[in-house]
Amino acid sequence: MCKGGGRSMGGGKGMGKGRRKPPKKIPGKYFENLKRVVMDNYCCNCAACVAACPVKGISVTSYSSPPYFPGWEDNCTDCGFCVRACPRWDYVPLSGTGSYVEALAVKSNRFDGQDGGAVTEILVSAMEKGIVDFALVVAGDENWKPSPLLTGNVEEVVLSSKTKYSHAYPLSALKGLKGAGSERIAVVGTPCVVSAVRKLQAEMGKFARKIKLVIGLFCMENFYYPELMKFLKEKGVDISSVEKMDIKKGKFILRPSGTSFPVKELDGIVPPGCRVCQDFTSVQSDISVGSVGSPDGFSTVLIRNAEYLDLVKSLNAEFGEVNLDIVEKLANFKVRIHPIK
Ligand SMILES: Cc1cc2nc3c(=O)[nH]c(=O)nc-3n(C[C@H](O)[C@H](O)[C@H](O)COP(=O)(O)OP(=O)(O)OC[C@H]3O[C@@H](n4cnc5c(N)ncnc54)[C@H](O)[C@@H]3O)c2cc1C
């Protein structure tokens, strides 16, 4: 079950020292660079640029497009932090299962989740043990509209469990995070969000100091919320009656009705930013969590950062074995369906 050297994946204090020179530039302000190169092509909607922009000019203006800086021509100070924070600038896709110290199937004894509730169990345990004070999760309303939530309240973390198959622009919740103060934050996100956190940590000291734990989800693809809702409406789905959405064995399944259709039917609404991503397992996380590889009702947990081995092993949970061949198969499949052009 052991693979890799158990290296620390954390951003670490002081990461990025000496790297503060401005990135290379094409003509125009940095925001215009970002817009032309990334946002107009393959933005992953992580919203790291929103978190990084010191004048708070970049914001999430719509749930069906990348963030934007209204009035950037006049108000962008051309500091370059948006470009530095962007995981898609100078993008080199990551792939594979990455290195990890241990793989475990985990089922929380306390919390219901998308699979085994492992993410929620890890977050709550980390808060209870004083490893972190806040968690950045993705909450959802009664119509499954996702919204990022930075919270120190365990109940809110528990209520935010389960997968929302829509871009939530999670790192926008870190906008305005002050450098002073000793808050310790855990972040949950898809592979692109994990890469974005690593860039934020490398480029800006406050993120390196405050983000202590990065939980990466397995992810094949994500969708823009309005597009997904339109698709489901056309299928006759009453979204407010859905208690859980799932993708299993090539099918998009809605519970409790059991309505399902081939996930391939969603191909037309996969956003451009997902079509270039090859990272299925969030290789840069401290702990990766997914569905495939474990029995129903369990989550697959890959502990990459040895610092968190004790945390996972002491969870109030049942443990089992992971089928790593399936995880690897899916990781390779993602590379095949998103070839580099
Ligand atoms: C868009 C997407 C696609 C996925 N695709 C796959 C896949 O193809 N194969 C696979 O094995 N697993 C996939 N997963 C992971 C899987 O759905 C579960 O999230 C994972 O198994 C953890 O389950 P759990 O019961 O341990 O988590 P829970 O305890 O239910 O916690 C889930 C956590 O994820 C957070 N979250 C929910 N939606 C989002 C979101 N949109 N963005 C960021 N965070 C979010 C919640 O806030 C919560 O903290 C995907 C997840 C997402 C978000």
The ligand as a Tripos MOL2 file, in Angstrom:
@<TRIPOS>MOLECULE
LIG
   53    58     1     0     0
SMALL
NO_CHARGES

@<TRIPOS>ATOM
      1 C1        -16.4750   18.3290   -9.5430 C.3       1 LIG1
      2 C2        -16.0940   17.0340   -8.8800 C.ar      1 LIG1
      3 C3        -15.8670   15.9090   -9.6470 C.ar      1 LIG1
      4 C4        -15.4850   14.6910   -9.0490 C.ar      1 LIG1
      5 N1        -15.2240   13.6070   -9.8280 N.ar      1 LIG1
      6 C5        -14.8200   12.4470   -9.2650 C.ar      1 LIG1
      7 C6        -14.5210   11.3140  -10.0790 C.ar      1 LIG1
      8 O1        -14.6200   11.3600  -11.3150 O.2       1 LIG1
      9 N2        -14.1090   10.1710   -9.4470 N.ar      1 LIG1
     10 C7        -13.9720   10.0890   -8.0890 C.ar      1 LIG1
     11 O2        -13.5780    9.0430   -7.5830 O.2       1 LIG1
     12 N3        -14.2490   11.1590   -7.2960 N.ar      1 LIG1
     13 C8        -14.6660   12.3210   -7.8510 C.ar      1 LIG1
     14 N4        -14.9430   13.4100   -7.0640 N.ar      1 LIG1
     15 C9        -14.8060   13.2920   -5.5920 C.3       1 LIG1
     16 C10       -16.0410   12.6820   -4.9310 C.3       1 LIG1
     17 O3        -17.2310   13.1650   -5.5340 O.3       1 LIG1
     18 C11       -16.0800   13.0410   -3.4280 C.3       1 LIG1
     19 O4        -15.9580   14.4250   -3.2550 O.3       1 LIG1
     20 C12       -14.9620   12.3790   -2.6530 C.3       1 LIG1
     21 O5        -15.0180   10.9770   -2.8250 O.3       1 LIG1
     22 C13       -15.0520   12.6980   -1.1630 C.3       1 LIG1
     23 O6        -16.1800   12.0910   -0.6240 O.3       1 LIG1
     24 P1        -16.4270   12.1970    0.9480 P.3       1 LIG1
     25 O7        -17.6960   11.4790    1.2780 O.co2     1 LIG1
     26 O8        -15.1830   11.7980    1.6370 O.co2     1 LIG1
     27 O9        -16.5960   13.7740    1.0890 O.3       1 LIG1
     28 P2        -17.6330   14.6170    1.9680 P.3       1 LIG1
     29 O10       -17.4070   14.3320    3.4020 O.co2     1 LIG1
     30 O11       -18.9920   14.4960    1.4040 O.co2     1 LIG1
     31 O12       -17.0790   16.0910    1.6920 O.3       1 LIG1
     32 C14       -17.0150   16.6030    0.3940 C.3       1 LIG1
     33 C15       -16.2690   17.9110    0.4580 C.3       1 LIG1
     34 O13       -16.1220   18.4220   -0.8650 O.3       1 LIG1
     35 C16       -16.4610   19.7990   -0.8820 C.3       1 LIG1
     36 N5        -17.0040   20.0910   -2.2170 N.ar      1 LIG1
     37 C17       -18.2010   19.7550   -2.7040 C.ar      1 LIG1
     38 N6        -18.3460   20.1910   -3.9650 N.ar      1 LIG1
     39 C18       -17.2010   20.8440   -4.2680 C.ar      1 LIG1
     40 C19       -16.7490   21.5420   -5.4120 C.ar      1 LIG1
     41 N7        -17.4810   21.6880   -6.5000 N.pl3     1 LIG1
     42 N8        -15.5110   22.0940   -5.3650 N.ar      1 LIG1
     43 C20       -14.7350   21.9860   -4.2640 C.ar      1 LIG1
     44 N9        -15.1300   21.3410   -3.1370 N.ar      1 LIG1
     45 C21       -16.3430   20.7780   -3.1520 C.ar      1 LIG1
     46 C22       -17.4930   19.9480    0.2070 C.3       1 LIG1
     47 O14       -17.4950   21.2430    0.7200 O.3       1 LIG1
     48 C23       -17.0000   18.9490    1.2630 C.3       1 LIG1
     49 O15       -16.0980   19.5690    2.1450 O.3       1 LIG1
     50 C24       -15.3460   14.6250   -7.6370 C.ar      1 LIG1
     51 C25       -15.5830   15.7690   -6.8550 C.ar      1 LIG1
     52 C26       -15.9390   16.9680   -7.4670 C.ar      1 LIG1
     53 C27       -16.1870   18.1970   -6.6240 C.3       1 LIG1
@<TRIPOS>BOND
     1     1     2 1
     2     2     3 ar
     3     2    52 ar
     4     3     4 ar
     5     4     5 ar
     6     4    50 ar
     7     5     6 ar
     8     6     7 ar
     9     6    13 1
    10     7     8 2
    11     7     9 ar
    12     9    10 ar
    13    10    11 2
    14    10    12 ar
    15    12    13 ar
    16    13    14 ar
    17    14    15 1
    18    14    50 ar
    19    15    16 1
    20    16    17 1
    21    16    18 1
    22    18    19 1
    23    18    20 1
    24    20    21 1
    25    20    22 1
    26    22    23 1
    27    23    24 1
    28    24    25 2
    29    24    26 1
    30    24    27 1
    31    27    28 1
    32    28    29 2
    33    28    30 1
    34    28    31 1
    35    31    32 1
    36    32    33 1
    37    33    34 1
    38    33    48 1
    39    34    35 1
    40    35    36 1
    41    35    46 1
    42    36    37 ar
    43    36    45 ar
    44    37    38 ar
    45    38    39 ar
    46    39    40 ar
    47    39    45 ar
    48    40    41 1
    49    40    42 ar
    50    42    43 ar
    51    43    44 ar
    52    44    45 ar
    53    46    47 1
    54    46    48 1
    55    48    49 1
    56    50    51 ar
    57    51    52 ar
    58    52    53 1
@<TRIPOS>SUBSTRUCTURE
     1 LIG1         1 GROUP 0 **** ****
